[in-house]
Amino acid sequence: MNSKCSDIGELKKLVEEGKIKYIGLSEASPSTIRRAHAIHPITAVQLEWSLWSRDVEEEVIPTCRELGIGIVPYSPLGRGCLSSGPNLLEKLEEGDARKFLPRLQAENLEHNKKLFDRGNDVCPIPGTTKIENLKQNIRALSVKLSAEDMAELESIASADAVKGDRYGPGFITWQSSDTPPLATWKNG
């Protein structure tokens, strides 16, 4: 039996026993989300989603919204690329896995640098590691973007704006994490 299938069944048992309250998925494909949700309601799906990574908008986000599943985006600032700009690589410590992301490799970096050419008047919200940062993030909820702002962000984040995959070969994302059809599942 596929491990993902049995895992949801086992998690469902834990919910029924009162040992856990909710089940969530990470980097799941739309068909995996549907299949898991058919076994037990999925509460949330975690995925990478930002102006830097919008591939999930075509299928994954609509699937979650259709099924009433919460969306928990990670790396909303593009793994630091949208907050640090083209000098991100210089700031990374030895061993930081981001140094190996395809989008930050020489063949793609020059192209992607144009996305950061926003002037010195831009100040993105830093990561929330301190209470004061959290307060700033909460205050950011009151920011309203104009139609012009939104159009500019859309043009920056167009499908062909970013070069390079999110990850290198061997990394599992929603695009490579599909489960087989329910009809092919075998019981324990």
TISE-113819 format. One line per 4 residues: their letters; for each residue x, y, z of C-alpha. Coordinates in Angstrom, 3 decimals, padded with zeros to 6 digits. Example, Ala and Ser with C-alpha at 12.3 -4.5 7.8 and 13.67 -1.06 7.14 Angstrom:
as = 012.300/-004.500/007.800 | 013.670/-001.060/007.140 $
//
This chain:
mnsk = 000.000/000.000/000.000 | 001.212/003.497/-000.762 | 002.684/005.068/002.379 | 000.771/008.319/001.899 $
csdi = -002.521/006.427/001.750 | -001.820/004.412/004.865 | -000.514/007.508/006.656 | -003.834/009.358/006.232 $
gelk = -005.721/006.281/007.390 | -003.487/006.063/010.473 | -003.870/009.781/011.132 | -007.650/009.406/010.828 $
klve = -007.495/006.726/013.551 | -005.550/009.124/015.779 | -008.200/011.811/015.259 | -010.945/009.308/016.108 $
egki = -009.045/008.291/019.247 | -008.736/011.951/020.265 | -004.936/011.869/020.130 | -004.704/014.580/017.470 $
kyig = -007.224/017.182/016.355 | -006.369/017.922/012.733 | -004.587/016.557/009.681 | -002.504/018.706/007.356 $
lsea = -000.437/018.077/004.243 | 002.699/019.683/002.857 | 003.590/020.130/-000.829 | 000.713/017.872/-001.883 $
spst = -000.621/017.662/-005.434 | -004.287/018.435/-006.121 | -005.116/014.752/-006.623 | -003.315/013.801/-003.399 $
irra = -005.251/016.497/-001.542 | -008.537/015.170/-002.934 | -007.689/011.562/-002.112 | -006.568/012.373/001.418 $
haih = -009.621/014.590/001.969 | -011.840/011.666/000.882 | -010.394/009.586/003.740 | -010.578/012.333/006.368 $
pita = -011.104/016.106/006.132 | -007.784/017.871/005.640 | -007.502/021.037/007.706 | -004.548/022.744/006.012 $
vqle = -002.043/022.404/003.200 | 001.416/023.899/003.589 | 003.126/025.040/000.400 | 005.582/027.568/-000.937 $
wslw = 003.681/030.599/-002.243 | 004.990/034.070/-002.979 | 005.549/036.444/-005.864 | 008.651/034.296/-006.445 $
srdv = 006.745/030.977/-006.524 | 003.256/031.118/-007.995 | 002.958/027.685/-009.625 | 000.460/026.586/-006.956 $
eeev = -002.102/029.188/-008.081 | -003.201/027.185/-011.100 | -004.319/023.958/-009.405 | -003.374/023.587/-005.748 $
iptc = -004.881/026.809/-004.368 | -008.204/026.335/-006.216 | -008.413/022.725/-005.001 | -007.882/023.795/-001.382 $
relg = -010.454/026.574/-001.680 | -012.998/024.277/-003.322 | -012.647/021.761/-000.487 | -012.540/024.385/002.289 $
igiv = -008.959/023.556/003.239 | -006.773/026.211/004.863 | -003.630/027.330/003.048 | -000.395/027.822/004.997 $
pysp = 002.203/029.422/002.717 | 005.859/029.207/003.632 | 008.658/031.402/002.279 | 006.310/034.311/001.461 $
lgrg = 009.379/036.443/000.790 | 010.859/033.935/-001.660 | 013.320/032.347/000.805 | 014.693/035.817/001.524 $
clss = 015.164/036.724/-002.126 | 012.351/039.292/-002.132 | 013.560/040.880/001.103 | 017.333/040.825/000.584 $
gpnl = 017.460/041.304/-003.160 | 020.304/040.298/-005.442 | 022.871/040.492/-002.653 | 021.256/037.600/-000.801 $
lekl = 024.005/035.166/-001.802 | 026.664/037.387/-000.237 | 024.764/037.337/003.065 | 024.267/033.572/003.290 $
eegd = 026.397/031.601/005.699 | 028.454/028.577/004.680 | 026.230/025.532/004.308 | 023.004/027.487/003.708 $
arkf = 020.964/025.309/001.328 | 019.646/028.373/-000.496 | 023.057/028.722/-002.162 | 022.118/025.682/-004.240 $
lprl = 018.635/026.728/-005.348 | 018.379/026.800/-009.154 | 016.957/030.332/-009.075 | 020.135/031.597/-007.424 $
qaen = 022.606/029.904/-009.758 | 024.661/032.066/-012.103 | 022.710/031.100/-015.229 | 019.450/032.306/-013.645 $
lehn = 020.593/034.901/-011.122 | 021.446/037.615/-013.632 | 017.972/037.358/-015.134 | 016.277/037.226/-011.730 $
kklf = 018.166/040.247/-010.399 | 015.929/042.540/-012.444 | 013.051/041.573/-010.148 | 014.848/043.272/-007.268 $
drgn = 015.581/046.549/-008.999 | 012.935/048.403/-006.997 | 014.977/051.294/-005.656 | 016.175/052.075/-002.161 $
dvcp = 012.752/053.154/-000.957 | 011.464/049.589/-000.537 | 011.544/047.985/002.897 | 010.042/044.484/003.097 $
ipgt = 008.822/043.082/006.381 | 011.549/041.005/008.051 | 011.010/037.535/009.482 | 009.001/037.258/012.664 $
tkie = 011.575/036.206/015.230 | 010.786/038.887/017.801 | 007.601/040.291/019.340 | 008.248/043.700/017.792 $
nlkq = 008.468/042.104/014.321 | 005.161/040.383/014.970 | 003.584/043.720/015.903 | 004.919/045.251/012.676 $
nira = 003.522/042.365/010.669 | 000.110/042.828/012.278 | 000.176/046.558/011.495 | 000.951/045.649/007.864 $
lsvk = -002.537/044.156/007.618 | -003.917/047.691/007.377 | -001.863/048.464/004.249 | -004.077/048.796/001.188 $
lsae = -002.486/048.464/-002.247 | -003.788/050.536/-005.131 | -004.745/049.042/-008.492 | -001.449/050.408/-009.839 $
dmae = 000.501/048.700/-007.044 | -001.242/045.405/-007.764 | -000.601/045.711/-011.520 | 003.081/046.351/-010.853 $
lesi = 003.325/043.309/-008.571 | 001.554/041.161/-011.165 | 003.991/042.298/-013.860 | 006.954/041.493/-011.624 $
asad = 005.555/038.067/-010.799 | 004.472/037.006/-014.269 | 005.079/033.369/-015.164 | 008.193/034.085/-017.227 $
avkg = 009.681/036.633/-014.830 | 011.602/034.139/-012.663 | 014.139/031.742/-014.157 | 015.015/028.450/-012.524 $
dryg = 013.086/025.838/-010.587 | 012.339/026.226/-006.888 | 014.534/023.223/-006.037 | 017.133/021.036/-007.673 $
pgfi = 016.625/017.417/-008.742 | 015.420/014.976/-006.112 | 013.401/017.440/-004.024 | 009.742/016.578/-003.600 $
twqs = 007.174/019.295/-004.265 | 003.468/019.184/-004.994 | 004.306/018.554/-008.651 | 006.060/015.268/-007.892 $
sdtp = 004.081/014.028/-004.900 | 001.035/012.446/-006.471 | -000.653/009.348/-005.057 | -002.173/006.528/-007.111 $
plat = -005.952/006.476/-007.755 | -008.112/005.301/-004.834 | -009.247/002.251/-006.819 | -005.679/000.902/-006.779 $
wkng = -005.237/001.137/-003.008 | -005.030/-002.106/-001.082 | -006.069/-002.537/002.523 | -003.356/-002.947/005.165 $
//
